[in-house]
Amino acid sequence: MKIIEDLTKQTTQQQIKDTIDTKASATTDGANNYNDIKDHLEDHNAVIIKDKSKTSEILPWVHIAISNAKRLLLDIYHSH
């Protein structure tokens, strides 16, 4: 994970160019800032989920990583 300045298309595209191998596959949500990701990667699958309760089934490791990061931050800063 990395903190980026914003979620604009330009920032997202630059981050993809700088950090992801062109032979990689990516599964993302349907956000507009990912529209041109296919220009940089061999395989891009955009998933639009209407039923938000199903998101953890589509991208389980993303949700596990975020959950673990949140738990870590809560443990470190629980008394502040």
C-alpha distances in whole Angstrom, upper triangle without the diagonal:
4,7,10,13,14,14,17,18,18,15,13,16,15,11,13,15,14,11,12,16,19,20,17,17,15,15,15,17,19,18,20,17,17,21,21,18,21,22,19,19,21,21,19,20,20,20,22,23,26,26,22,23,22,19,18,20,19,15,15,12,10,12,12,9,9,12,12,10,12,15,14,14,17,19,18,19,22,25,24
4,6,10,11,12,15,16,16,12,12,14,13,10,12,14,12,10,13,16,19,21,18,19,16,17,16,18,20,18,20,16,17,20,20,18,21,22,19,19,22,22,20,21,21,22,23,24,27,27,24,25,25,21,20,23,21,18,18,16,13,15,16,12,12,15,15,12,14,17,16,15,18,20,19,20,23,25,24
4,7,9,10,13,15,15,11,11,14,13,10,13,16,14,13,15,19,21,23,21,21,19,19,17,18,20,18,19,16,17,21,21,19,22,23,21,21,25,24,22,23,22,23,24,25,27,28,24,26,26,22,22,25,23,19,20,18,15,16,18,14,13,16,16,13,14,17,16,15,18,20,19,19,22,24,22
4,6,8,10,12,11,8,8,12,10,8,12,14,12,12,15,19,20,23,21,21,18,19,17,18,19,16,17,13,15,18,18,17,21,21,19,20,24,23,21,22,21,22,23,24,27,28,25,27,26,23,23,26,24,20,22,20,17,18,20,17,15,19,19,16,17,21,20,18,21,24,22,22,25,27,25
4,7,9,12,11,7,10,13,12,11,14,16,15,15,18,21,23,26,24,24,21,22,19,19,20,17,17,14,16,19,19,18,22,22,21,22,26,26,23,24,23,24,24,26,28,29,26,28,28,25,26,28,26,23,25,23,20,21,23,20,18,22,22,19,20,23,22,20,23,26,24,23,26,28,26
4,6,9,9,7,8,11,12,11,14,16,16,16,18,22,23,25,23,23,20,20,17,17,17,13,13,11,13,16,17,17,20,21,20,21,25,24,21,22,20,21,21,23,25,26,23,26,26,23,24,26,24,22,24,23,19,20,23,20,18,21,22,20,20,24,23,21,24,27,26,25,27,30,27
4,6,8,6,6,10,11,10,12,15,15,16,17,20,21,23,21,20,17,17,13,13,13,10,10,7,10,13,14,14,17,18,17,19,22,21,18,19,16,18,18,20,21,23,21,23,23,20,21,24,21,19,22,21,17,19,21,19,17,20,22,20,20,24,24,22,25,28,27,26,29,31,29
4,5,5,6,9,10,11,12,14,16,17,17,21,21,23,22,21,18,18,15,15,14,10,9,6,9,11,12,13,17,17,17,19,22,21,18,19,17,19,19,21,23,25,23,26,26,22,24,26,24,22,24,24,20,22,25,23,21,24,26,23,24,28,28,26,28,31,31,30,32,35,32
4,6,5,6,9,10,10,12,14,15,16,18,18,21,19,19,16,16,14,14,13,9,7,4,7,8,9,10,13,13,13,15,19,18,16,17,15,18,18,21,23,25,23,27,26,22,24,26,23,21,24,24,20,22,25,23,22,26,27,25,26,29,30,28,31,34,33,33,35,38,36
4,6,5,6,9,10,11,12,14,15,18,17,21,20,20,18,19,16,17,16,13,11,8,10,11,10,11,14,13,13,16,20,20,18,20,18,21,21,24,26,29,27,30,29,26,27,29,26,24,27,26,22,25,27,25,24,27,29,26,27,31,30,29,32,34,33,33,36,38,36
4,6,5,6,9,10,11,12,14,17,17,20,19,19,17,18,16,17,17,13,12,9,11,13,12,12,16,15,14,16,20,20,18,20,18,21,22,24,26,28,26,29,28,24,26,27,25,22,25,23,20,22,25,22,21,24,25,23,24,28,27,26,28,31,30,30,32,35,33
4,5,5,6,9,10,11,11,15,15,18,16,16,13,14,12,13,13,11,10,6,7,10,10,9,13,13,12,13,17,17,14,16,15,17,18,21,23,25,23,26,25,21,22,24,21,19,21,20,17,20,22,20,19,22,23,21,23,26,26,25,28,30,29,29,32,35,33
4,5,5,6,9,10,10,13,12,16,14,15,13,15,13,15,15,13,11,8,8,9,8,7,10,10,8,11,15,15,13,16,15,18,20,23,25,27,26,28,27,23,25,26,23,20,23,22,19,22,24,22,22,25,26,24,26,29,29,28,31,33,33,33,35,38,36
4,5,5,6,9,10,13,13,16,16,17,15,18,16,18,18,16,15,11,11,13,11,10,13,12,10,13,17,17,16,19,19,21,23,26,29,30,28,31,30,26,27,28,25,23,25,23,21,24,25,23,22,26,27,24,26,29,29,28,31,33,32,32,35,38,36
4,5,5,6,8,11,12,15,14,15,13,16,14,16,17,15,15,11,11,14,13,11,14,14,11,13,16,17,15,18,18,20,22,24,27,29,26,29,27,24,24,26,23,20,22,20,17,20,22,19,19,23,23,21,23,26,25,24,28,29,28,29,32,35,33
4,5,5,5,8,9,12,10,12,10,13,12,15,16,15,14,11,10,12,10,8,11,10,8,9,12,13,12,15,15,18,20,23,26,28,26,28,26,22,23,24,21,18,21,19,17,20,22,19,19,23,23,22,24,27,26,26,29,31,30,31,34,37,35
4,6,6,8,8,12,11,13,13,16,16,18,19,18,17,13,12,14,11,9,11,10,7,9,13,14,14,17,18,21,23,26,29,31,29,31,30,26,27,27,24,22,24,22,20,24,25,22,23,27,27,25,27,30,29,29,32,34,33,34,37,40,38
4,6,9,10,13,13,15,15,18,18,20,21,20,19,16,15,17,15,13,15,14,10,12,15,17,17,20,20,23,26,28,31,33,31,32,31,27,27,28,25,23,25,22,20,24,25,21,22,26,25,23,26,29,27,27,31,32,31,32,35,37,36
4,7,9,12,11,13,13,16,16,19,20,19,20,16,15,17,16,13,15,15,11,11,15,16,15,18,19,22,24,26,30,31,29,30,28,25,24,26,23,20,21,19,17,21,21,18,19,23,22,21,23,26,25,25,28,29,28,30,33,35,34
4,6,8,7,9,9,13,14,17,19,18,19,16,13,16,14,11,12,12,9,8,11,12,12,15,17,19,22,24,28,29,27,29,26,23,23,23,20,18,20,17,16,20,21,18,19,23,23,21,24,27,26,26,30,31,30,32,34,37,36
4,5,5,9,10,14,16,19,21,21,21,18,16,18,15,12,12,12,9,7,9,11,13,16,18,21,24,26,30,31,30,31,28,25,25,25,22,20,22,19,19,22,23,21,22,26,25,24,28,30,29,30,33,34,33,35,38,41,40
4,5,8,10,14,16,19,20,20,20,18,15,16,13,10,10,9,6,5,6,9,11,14,17,20,23,26,29,31,30,31,29,26,26,26,22,21,23,21,20,24,25,23,25,28,28,27,30,32,32,32,36,37,36,38,40,44,42
4,7,10,14,16,20,21,22,22,20,17,18,15,12,11,11,9,6,5,8,11,14,17,20,23,26,29,31,30,31,28,25,25,25,21,20,22,20,20,24,25,23,25,28,28,28,31,33,32,33,36,37,37,39,41,44,44
4,7,10,13,16,18,19,20,18,15,16,15,11,10,12,9,6,6,7,9,11,14,17,20,23,26,27,26,27,25,22,21,21,18,16,18,16,16,20,21,19,21,24,24,24,27,29,29,30,33,34,34,36,38,41,40
4,7,10,14,15,17,18,17,13,14,14,10,9,12,10,7,6,5,6,8,11,13,17,19,23,24,23,24,21,19,19,18,15,13,16,15,15,18,19,18,20,23,24,24,26,28,28,30,32,33,34,35,37,41,40
4,6,10,12,13,15,14,10,12,12,9,9,12,10,8,9,6,5,6,8,10,14,16,20,21,20,21,18,16,16,16,12,11,14,13,12,15,17,16,17,20,21,21,23,26,26,27,29,31,32,33,35,38,37
4,7,10,12,14,13,10,12,13,10,11,14,13,11,12,9,6,5,6,7,10,12,16,17,16,18,15,12,13,12,9,8,11,11,10,13,15,15,16,19,20,21,22,25,25,26,28,30,31,32,33,37,37
4,7,8,11,10,8,10,12,10,11,14,14,12,14,11,8,6,5,6,9,11,14,16,14,16,14,11,12,13,9,8,12,12,10,13,15,15,15,18,20,20,21,23,25,25,27,29,30,31,32,35,35
4,6,9,10,8,10,13,12,13,17,17,16,17,14,10,8,5,5,6,8,11,13,11,14,12,9,12,13,10,9,13,14,11,13,16,16,15,18,21,20,21,24,25,25,27,29,30,31,32,35,34
4,6,9,7,8,11,11,13,16,17,16,18,15,11,9,5,6,5,8,11,14,13,16,15,12,15,16,13,13,16,18,15,16,20,20,19,21,24,24,24,27,29,28,30,33,33,33,34,38,37
4,6,6,7,11,11,13,16,16,17,19,16,13,12,8,9,9,11,13,16,14,18,17,14,17,18,15,15,18,19,16,17,21,20,18,21,24,23,23,26,28,27,28,31,32,32,33,36,35
4,5,5,9,10,12,14,15,16,19,17,13,13,10,12,11,15,16,19,18,21,21,18,21,22,19,18,22,22,19,21,24,23,22,25,27,26,26,29,30,30,31,34,35,34,36,39,37
4,6,8,8,12,13,13,14,17,16,13,14,11,14,14,17,19,21,20,23,22,19,21,22,19,18,21,21,18,20,23,22,20,24,25,24,24,28,29,28,30,33,33,32,34,37,35
4,6,5,8,10,11,11,14,12,9,10,8,11,12,15,18,20,19,22,20,17,19,20,17,16,19,19,16,19,22,20,20,23,25,24,25,28,29,28,30,33,33,33,35,38,37
4,6,7,9,11,12,14,13,10,10,9,12,13,16,18,21,21,24,22,19,22,22,19,18,22,22,20,22,25,24,23,26,28,27,28,32,32,32,34,37,37,37,39,42,40
4,5,6,8,9,12,12,10,12,11,15,16,19,22,25,24,27,25,22,24,25,21,20,24,23,21,24,27,25,25,28,30,29,30,33,33,33,36,38,38,38,40,43,42
4,5,5,6,9,9,7,10,10,13,15,19,22,24,23,26,23,20,22,22,19,17,21,20,18,21,24,22,22,26,27,26,28,31,31,31,33,36,35,36,38,41,40
4,5,5,7,7,6,9,10,14,16,20,23,25,25,27,24,22,23,23,19,19,22,22,20,23,25,24,25,28,29,29,30,33,34,34,36,38,38,39,41,45,43
4,6,8,9,9,13,14,17,20,23,26,29,28,30,28,25,27,27,23,22,25,24,23,26,28,27,27,31,32,31,33,35,35,35,38,40,40,41,43,46,45
4,7,9,9,13,14,18,20,24,27,29,28,30,28,25,26,26,22,21,24,22,21,24,26,24,25,29,29,28,30,33,33,33,36,38,37,38,41,44,43
4,6,7,10,13,16,19,22,25,27,26,28,26,23,24,23,20,18,21,20,19,23,24,23,24,27,28,27,29,32,32,32,35,37,37,38,40,43,42
4,7,10,13,16,20,23,26,28,28,29,26,24,24,23,20,19,22,21,21,24,25,24,26,29,29,29,32,34,34,35,38,39,39,41,43,46,45
4,7,10,13,16,19,23,24,24,26,22,20,21,20,16,16,19,18,18,21,23,22,24,27,27,28,30,32,32,33,36,37,38,39,41,44,44
4,6,10,13,16,19,21,21,23,20,17,19,18,14,14,17,17,16,19,21,21,21,24,26,26,27,30,31,31,34,35,36,37,39,42,41
4,6,10,12,16,18,18,19,16,14,16,15,11,12,15,16,15,17,20,20,21,23,25,25,27,29,30,31,33,35,36,37,38,41,41
4,7,10,13,15,15,17,15,13,15,14,11,11,15,16,15,17,20,20,20,22,24,24,25,28,29,30,31,34,35,35,36,40,39
4,6,10,12,12,14,11,9,12,11,8,10,13,15,14,15,18,19,19,21,23,24,24,27,28,29,30,33,34,34,35,39,38
4,6,9,10,12,11,9,13,13,10,12,15,17,15,16,19,20,19,21,24,25,25,27,29,29,30,33,34,35,35,39,38
4,6,6,9,7,7,10,10,9,11,14,16,15,15,18,20,19,20,23,24,23,26,28,28,29,32,33,33,34,37,37
4,6,9,8,9,13,13,12,14,17,20,18,17,21,22,21,22,25,26,25,27,30,30,30,33,35,35,35,38,38
4,5,6,8,11,11,11,14,15,18,17,16,19,21,20,20,23,25,24,25,28,29,28,31,33,33,33,36,36
4,5,6,9,10,10,12,13,16,15,13,16,18,16,16,20,21,20,22,25,25,25,27,30,29,29,32,32
4,6,7,9,10,12,12,15,15,12,15,18,16,15,19,21,19,21,24,24,24,26,29,29,28,32,32
4,6,5,7,9,10,14,13,11,14,17,16,16,19,21,20,22,25,25,25,28,30,30,30,34,34
4,5,5,6,8,11,10,8,12,14,13,13,17,18,18,19,22,23,23,26,28,28,28,32,32
4,6,5,5,8,8,6,8,11,11,11,14,16,16,17,20,21,21,23,25,26,26,30,30
4,6,6,9,10,9,11,14,14,14,17,19,19,20,23,24,25,26,29,30,30,33,34
4,6,9,9,10,12,14,15,15,18,19,20,22,24,25,26,28,30,31,31,35,35
4,6,6,7,9,10,11,13,15,16,17,19,20,22,23,25,26,28,28,32,32
4,5,5,6,9,10,11,12,14,15,16,18,20,21,22,24,26,26,30,31
4,5,5,6,8,10,10,12,14,15,16,18,20,21,22,24,25,29,29
4,5,5,6,9,10,11,12,14,15,17,18,20,21,23,24,27,27
4,5,5,6,8,10,10,12,14,15,16,18,20,21,21,25,26
4,6,5,6,9,10,10,12,14,15,16,18,20,20,24,25
4,5,5,6,9,10,11,12,14,15,17,18,19,23,23
4,5,5,6,9,10,11,12,14,15,16,17,21,21
4,5,5,6,9,10,11,12,14,15,16,19,20
4,5,5,6,9,10,10,12,14,15,19,19
4,5,5,6,9,10,11,12,14,17,17
4,5,5,6,9,10,11,11,15,15
4,5,5,6,9,10,10,14,15
4,5,5,6,9,10,13,14
4,5,5,6,8,11,11
4,6,5,5,9,10
4,6,5,9,10
4,6,8,9
4,6,5
4,6
4
